[in-house]
């Protein structure tokens, strides 16, 4: 090969990679533009200023330090809830129990933080986080075992366990460790040693963001760079072919639901250790629904999930500001998010038909 060909080869490789990236990102950009255009019709029909609404939605997170910190705080549970959905999805299973797993993880973290509140931080904080992961993994094990042993559909069991977790939270927050001064189902605080370190004091940003990003990186490496991850994906892509090659799809489905539960539980323990420092009824917010939407927009891609989760966190923070300042219903952002998902899915259908 000539020197000129060698010199051109890296340039061609970079250009090819850039073209491939552009083709992958383009459907998302078009879906976002189409979704905002369609939602703008509704906003205008309601008599509001469309440009001002979109300026508020898209830029509130970046105008002030507080807005950016609030976005990062929302990003953490959204990312972990997304991974709790996408990891089982890789195996062809639908974990709709992230909400319950967050709550049960928060219960485990709170119980540990209260019962062992006198322990020093180097001991108590890891125990609080591990307890959340363990409780969430158990909440994923239950539907996983029912699927493995009795072939009970995981969608049904994970959804039903969400309702069980609501009642557990209410009982613990009102009967076991209730804080009578709260005026709302809330427990007493955990020990100070169970608090996550603060990265920024004002506005307060805890180290949960670092933990969530590291976990997301670990999930990506596991799913795309390890034998176990390939087996998980093979099981979801073609269970019969995977079985022919000696992969036990039933055990991997069980493992996937346990891993999803552990990730959901971690989101709960970070909320307790980093944000609330106690168990509060309603702390799960709408993270389950948004996590599923993010996972579907990302098409189960664990590398894309953090970027989509951050974008949705920006929309959520912007929606709150839009509701406060412009009096536009916050549900409008749900319409935008749903339209983005719809247009992303439609782009996939169009590409398959053109292939």
C-alpha positions as CSV (number, residue, x, y, z in Angstrom):
1,X,0.0,0.0,0.0
2,X,1.4,3.5,-0.9
3,X,2.1,6.2,1.6
4,X,-0.7,8.3,0.2
5,X,-3.2,5.4,0.7
6,X,-2.0,4.9,4.2
7,X,-2.5,8.6,5.0
8,X,-6.0,8.6,3.5
9,X,-7.1,5.5,5.4
10,X,-7.5,7.1,8.8
11,X,-9.3,10.0,7.2
12,X,-11.7,7.7,5.4
13,X,-12.3,5.7,8.6
14,X,-13.1,8.8,10.5
15,X,-15.4,10.1,7.8
16,X,-17.2,6.7,7.7
17,X,-17.6,6.7,11.5
18,X,-18.9,10.3,11.4
19,X,-21.4,9.3,8.6
20,X,-22.6,6.3,10.6
21,X,-23.0,8.4,13.7
22,X,-25.0,11.0,11.7
23,X,-27.3,8.4,10.3
24,X,-27.9,7.0,13.8
25,X,-28.6,10.4,15.4
26,X,-30.6,11.9,12.5
27,X,-33.9,10.0,13.3
28,X,-33.7,11.2,16.9
29,X,-33.2,14.8,15.8
30,X,-36.0,14.6,13.3
31,X,-38.3,13.0,15.9
32,X,-37.6,15.8,18.4
33,X,-38.3,18.5,15.8
34,X,-41.5,16.8,14.7
35,X,-42.6,16.3,18.3
36,X,-42.1,19.9,19.3
37,X,-43.8,21.1,16.1
38,X,-46.8,18.9,16.8
39,X,-47.0,19.9,20.4
40,X,-46.6,23.6,19.4
41,X,-50.0,23.3,17.7
42,X,-51.6,22.3,20.9
43,X,-49.9,25.1,22.9
44,X,-50.9,27.7,20.3
45,X,-54.5,26.4,20.3
46,X,-54.6,26.9,24.1
47,X,-53.6,30.6,23.6
48,X,-50.0,30.4,24.9
49,X,-46.8,31.7,23.4
50,X,-45.2,28.7,21.7
51,X,-41.6,30.2,21.5
52,X,-41.6,31.3,25.1
53,X,-42.9,27.9,26.2
54,X,-40.1,26.1,24.3
55,X,-37.5,28.5,25.5
56,X,-38.6,27.8,29.1
57,X,-38.6,24.0,28.6
58,X,-35.2,23.8,26.9
59,X,-33.1,26.4,28.7
60,X,-34.3,26.5,32.3
61,X,-31.8,23.8,33.2
62,X,-28.9,25.9,31.9
63,X,-29.8,29.4,33.1
64,X,-28.9,29.1,36.7
65,X,-26.7,26.7,38.8
66,X,-29.9,25.6,40.7
67,X,-31.6,24.7,37.5
68,X,-28.6,22.6,36.4
69,X,-28.3,20.8,39.8
70,X,-32.1,20.1,39.8
71,X,-31.6,18.5,36.3
72,X,-28.8,16.3,37.5
73,X,-30.8,15.2,40.6
74,X,-33.6,14.2,38.4
75,X,-31.2,12.6,35.9
76,X,-29.9,10.1,38.5
77,X,-33.1,8.1,39.2
78,X,-34.2,8.5,35.6
79,X,-31.0,6.8,34.4
80,X,-31.1,4.0,36.9
81,X,-34.8,3.4,36.3
82,X,-34.1,3.2,32.5
83,X,-31.3,0.7,33.1
84,X,-33.7,-1.3,35.3
85,X,-35.9,-1.6,32.3
86,X,-33.3,-2.0,29.5
87,X,-31.3,-4.8,31.2
88,X,-34.2,-7.2,31.3
89,X,-35.3,-6.0,27.9
90,X,-32.1,-7.3,26.4
91,X,-33.2,-10.7,27.5
92,X,-36.7,-10.1,26.0
93,X,-38.3,-9.5,29.4
94,X,-40.3,-6.4,30.5
95,X,-39.6,-5.1,33.9
96,X,-42.5,-2.8,34.7
97,X,-41.7,-2.9,38.4
98,X,-39.0,-0.2,38.6
99,X,-41.3,1.9,40.7
100,X,-41.8,-0.8,43.3
101,X,-38.1,-1.7,43.3
102,X,-37.2,2.0,43.9
103,X,-39.6,2.0,46.9
104,X,-38.4,-1.3,48.3
105,X,-34.8,-0.2,47.8
106,X,-35.6,3.0,49.7
107,X,-37.2,1.0,52.5
108,X,-34.1,-1.2,52.8
109,X,-31.8,1.9,52.8
110,X,-34.0,3.7,55.3
111,X,-34.3,0.7,57.7
112,X,-30.5,0.2,57.6
113,X,-29.9,3.9,58.1
114,X,-32.2,4.1,61.1
115,X,-31.3,0.8,62.8
116,X,-27.6,1.4,62.5
117,X,-27.6,5.2,62.7
118,X,-24.7,5.3,65.2
119,X,-22.2,3.6,62.9
120,X,-19.5,5.8,61.3
121,X,-19.9,6.9,57.7
122,X,-17.3,4.5,56.2
123,X,-19.5,1.7,57.5
124,X,-23.0,3.0,57.4
125,X,-23.1,4.6,53.9
126,X,-22.0,1.4,52.1
127,X,-24.5,-0.6,54.1
128,X,-27.3,1.8,53.2
129,X,-26.5,1.6,49.5
130,X,-26.0,-2.2,49.6
131,X,-29.3,-2.7,51.5
132,X,-31.1,-0.7,48.8
133,X,-29.6,-2.9,46.0
134,X,-30.3,-6.1,47.9
135,X,-33.9,-5.2,48.6
136,X,-34.5,-4.2,45.0
137,X,-32.8,-7.4,43.8
138,X,-35.2,-9.4,46.0
139,X,-38.1,-7.5,44.5
140,X,-36.9,-8.5,41.1
141,X,-36.2,-12.1,42.2
142,X,-39.9,-12.7,43.1
143,X,-41.3,-12.2,39.5
144,X,-38.1,-13.8,38.1
145,X,-38.6,-17.0,40.2
146,X,-42.4,-17.0,39.3
147,X,-41.4,-16.8,35.6
148,X,-38.7,-19.4,36.0
149,X,-40.7,-21.9,38.1
150,X,-44.3,-21.4,36.9
151,X,-43.9,-19.4,33.7
152,X,-46.0,-16.5,35.2
153,X,-45.8,-13.5,32.9
154,X,-43.3,-11.0,34.4
155,X,-45.3,-8.0,33.2
156,X,-48.2,-9.0,35.4
157,X,-46.1,-9.8,38.5
158,X,-43.9,-6.7,38.3
159,X,-46.9,-4.4,38.0
160,X,-48.7,-6.1,40.9
161,X,-45.7,-5.9,43.1
162,X,-45.7,-2.1,42.6
163,X,-49.0,-1.9,44.5
164,X,-47.6,-4.1,47.3
165,X,-44.7,-1.7,47.6
166,X,-47.0,1.3,48.0
167,X,-48.7,-0.3,51.0
168,X,-45.3,-1.3,52.5
169,X,-44.1,2.3,52.2
170,X,-47.3,3.7,53.8
171,X,-47.1,1.2,56.7
172,X,-43.5,1.9,57.5
173,X,-43.9,5.7,57.1
174,X,-47.0,5.8,59.3
175,X,-46.6,3.0,61.8
176,X,-43.0,1.8,62.2
177,X,-40.7,4.9,62.0
178,X,-43.3,7.6,61.6
179,X,-42.2,11.3,62.0
180,X,-45.2,12.9,63.7
181,X,-44.0,16.4,62.8
182,X,-43.9,15.8,59.1
183,X,-47.7,16.1,58.3
184,X,-47.2,13.5,55.5
185,X,-46.3,9.8,55.6
186,X,-42.6,10.2,56.3
187,X,-40.1,8.3,58.5
188,X,-37.6,9.8,60.9
189,X,-34.2,10.6,59.2
190,X,-31.4,8.1,58.8
191,X,-28.1,8.5,60.6
192,X,-25.8,11.3,59.3
193,X,-23.2,8.6,58.5
194,X,-25.6,7.3,55.8
195,X,-25.7,10.5,53.8
196,X,-23.9,10.6,50.5
197,X,-21.0,13.2,50.3
198,X,-21.9,16.5,48.8
199,X,-20.1,17.6,45.6
200,X,-21.6,21.1,45.8
201,X,-23.0,22.7,49.0
202,X,-25.2,25.4,47.4
203,X,-27.2,24.4,45.5
204,X,-26.8,20.9,47.0
205,X,-25.6,18.2,44.7
206,X,-24.7,14.8,46.1
207,X,-22.3,12.2,44.9
208,X,-25.1,10.0,43.6
209,X,-24.5,11.4,40.1
210,X,-21.0,9.9,40.1
211,X,-22.3,6.5,41.3
212,X,-25.1,6.5,38.7
213,X,-22.7,7.2,35.8
214,X,-20.3,4.6,37.0
215,X,-23.1,2.0,37.2
216,X,-24.3,3.0,33.7
217,X,-20.7,2.5,32.4
218,X,-20.6,-0.9,34.1
219,X,-23.9,-2.0,32.6
220,X,-22.7,-1.0,29.1
221,X,-19.5,-2.9,29.5
222,X,-21.3,-6.0,30.9
223,X,-24.0,-5.9,28.1
224,X,-21.6,-5.3,25.2
225,X,-18.2,-6.6,26.2
226,X,-18.7,-9.7,28.3
227,X,-19.8,-13.3,27.6
228,X,-22.7,-13.0,30.0
229,X,-23.9,-9.8,28.3
230,X,-23.8,-11.5,24.9
231,X,-25.7,-14.5,26.2
232,X,-28.3,-12.1,27.6
233,X,-28.8,-10.4,24.3
234,X,-28.8,-13.7,22.4
235,X,-31.6,-15.0,24.7
236,X,-33.7,-11.9,23.9
237,X,-32.9,-12.0,20.2
238,X,-33.7,-15.6,19.6
239,X,-34.4,-17.9,22.6
240,X,-34.6,-21.1,20.6
241,X,-31.3,-20.5,18.8
242,X,-29.7,-19.5,22.1
243,X,-30.9,-22.8,23.6
244,X,-29.4,-24.8,20.7
245,X,-26.0,-23.2,21.6
246,X,-26.3,-24.3,25.2
247,X,-27.6,-21.0,26.7
248,X,-30.2,-21.5,29.5
249,X,-32.6,-18.8,28.6
250,X,-34.8,-19.4,31.6
251,X,-32.0,-18.8,34.1
252,X,-30.8,-15.7,32.2
253,X,-34.3,-14.3,32.2
254,X,-34.3,-14.8,36.0
255,X,-30.9,-13.1,36.2
256,X,-32.0,-10.2,34.1
257,X,-35.0,-9.5,36.3
258,X,-32.8,-9.7,39.4
259,X,-30.3,-7.2,37.9
260,X,-33.1,-4.9,36.9
261,X,-34.5,-5.1,40.4
262,X,-31.0,-4.3,41.9
263,X,-30.7,-1.2,39.6
264,X,-34.2,-0.1,40.6
265,X,-33.3,-0.6,44.3
266,X,-30.1,1.4,43.9
267,X,-32.1,4.4,42.6
268,X,-34.2,4.2,45.8
269,X,-31.1,4.0,48.1
270,X,-29.5,7.0,46.3
271,X,-32.8,9.0,46.8
272,X,-32.6,8.2,50.5
273,X,-28.9,8.6,51.1
274,X,-28.5,11.6,48.8
275,X,-31.7,13.6,48.6
276,X,-34.4,13.0,51.2
277,X,-32.4,11.2,54.0
278,X,-35.6,9.4,54.9
279,X,-38.5,7.5,53.4
280,X,-41.3,9.7,52.0
281,X,-44.5,8.6,50.4
282,X,-44.5,9.7,46.8
283,X,-40.7,9.8,46.4
284,X,-41.0,7.5,43.4
285,X,-42.5,10.4,41.4
286,X,-43.1,9.4,37.8
287,X,-39.7,7.8,37.3
288,X,-41.1,4.4,36.2
289,X,-43.1,5.8,33.3
290,X,-40.2,8.1,32.2
291,X,-37.7,5.3,32.6
292,X,-39.7,3.1,30.2
293,X,-40.2,6.0,27.8
294,X,-36.4,6.7,27.8
295,X,-35.6,3.0,27.4
296,X,-37.9,2.7,24.4
297,X,-36.6,6.0,22.8
298,X,-33.1,4.6,23.2
299,X,-34.3,1.3,21.7
300,X,-32.8,-0.6,24.6
301,X,-29.3,0.8,23.8
302,X,-27.4,1.2,27.1
303,X,-24.9,3.5,25.5
304,X,-27.7,5.9,24.4
305,X,-29.7,5.7,27.6
306,X,-27.7,8.3,29.6
307,X,-28.0,10.9,26.8
308,X,-31.7,10.3,26.4
309,X,-32.2,10.3,30.2
310,X,-30.4,13.7,30.5
311,X,-32.5,15.2,27.7
312,X,-35.7,14.0,29.4
313,X,-34.5,15.4,32.8
314,X,-34.0,18.8,31.0
315,X,-37.6,18.6,29.7
316,X,-38.9,17.7,33.2
317,X,-37.2,20.6,34.9
318,X,-38.3,22.9,32.1
319,X,-41.9,21.7,32.5
320,X,-42.0,22.6,36.1
321,X,-40.7,26.1,35.3
322,X,-43.2,26.4,32.4
323,X,-46.0,25.5,34.7
324,X,-44.9,28.1,37.3
325,X,-44.1,31.0,35.1
326,X,-46.4,30.6,32.1
327,X,-49.3,28.6,33.7
328,X,-49.1,26.0,30.9
329,X,-50.1,22.6,32.2
330,X,-47.0,20.4,32.9
331,X,-48.7,17.5,31.2
332,X,-47.8,19.2,27.9
333,X,-44.2,17.8,28.4
334,X,-45.7,14.3,28.6
335,X,-47.3,15.0,25.2
336,X,-43.9,16.1,23.8
337,X,-42.1,13.0,25.3
338,X,-44.8,10.7,24.0
339,X,-44.6,12.2,20.5
340,X,-40.8,11.9,20.5
341,X,-41.2,8.2,21.3
342,X,-43.9,7.8,18.6
343,X,-41.8,9.5,15.9
344,X,-38.7,7.5,16.9
345,X,-40.6,4.3,16.5
346,X,-42.1,5.4,13.2
347,X,-38.6,6.2,11.9
348,X,-37.6,2.6,12.6
349,X,-40.7,1.3,10.8
350,X,-39.9,3.5,7.8
351,X,-36.2,2.4,7.6
352,X,-37.2,-1.3,7.8
353,X,-39.6,-0.8,4.9
354,X,-37.0,1.0,2.8
355,X,-34.4,-1.7,3.5
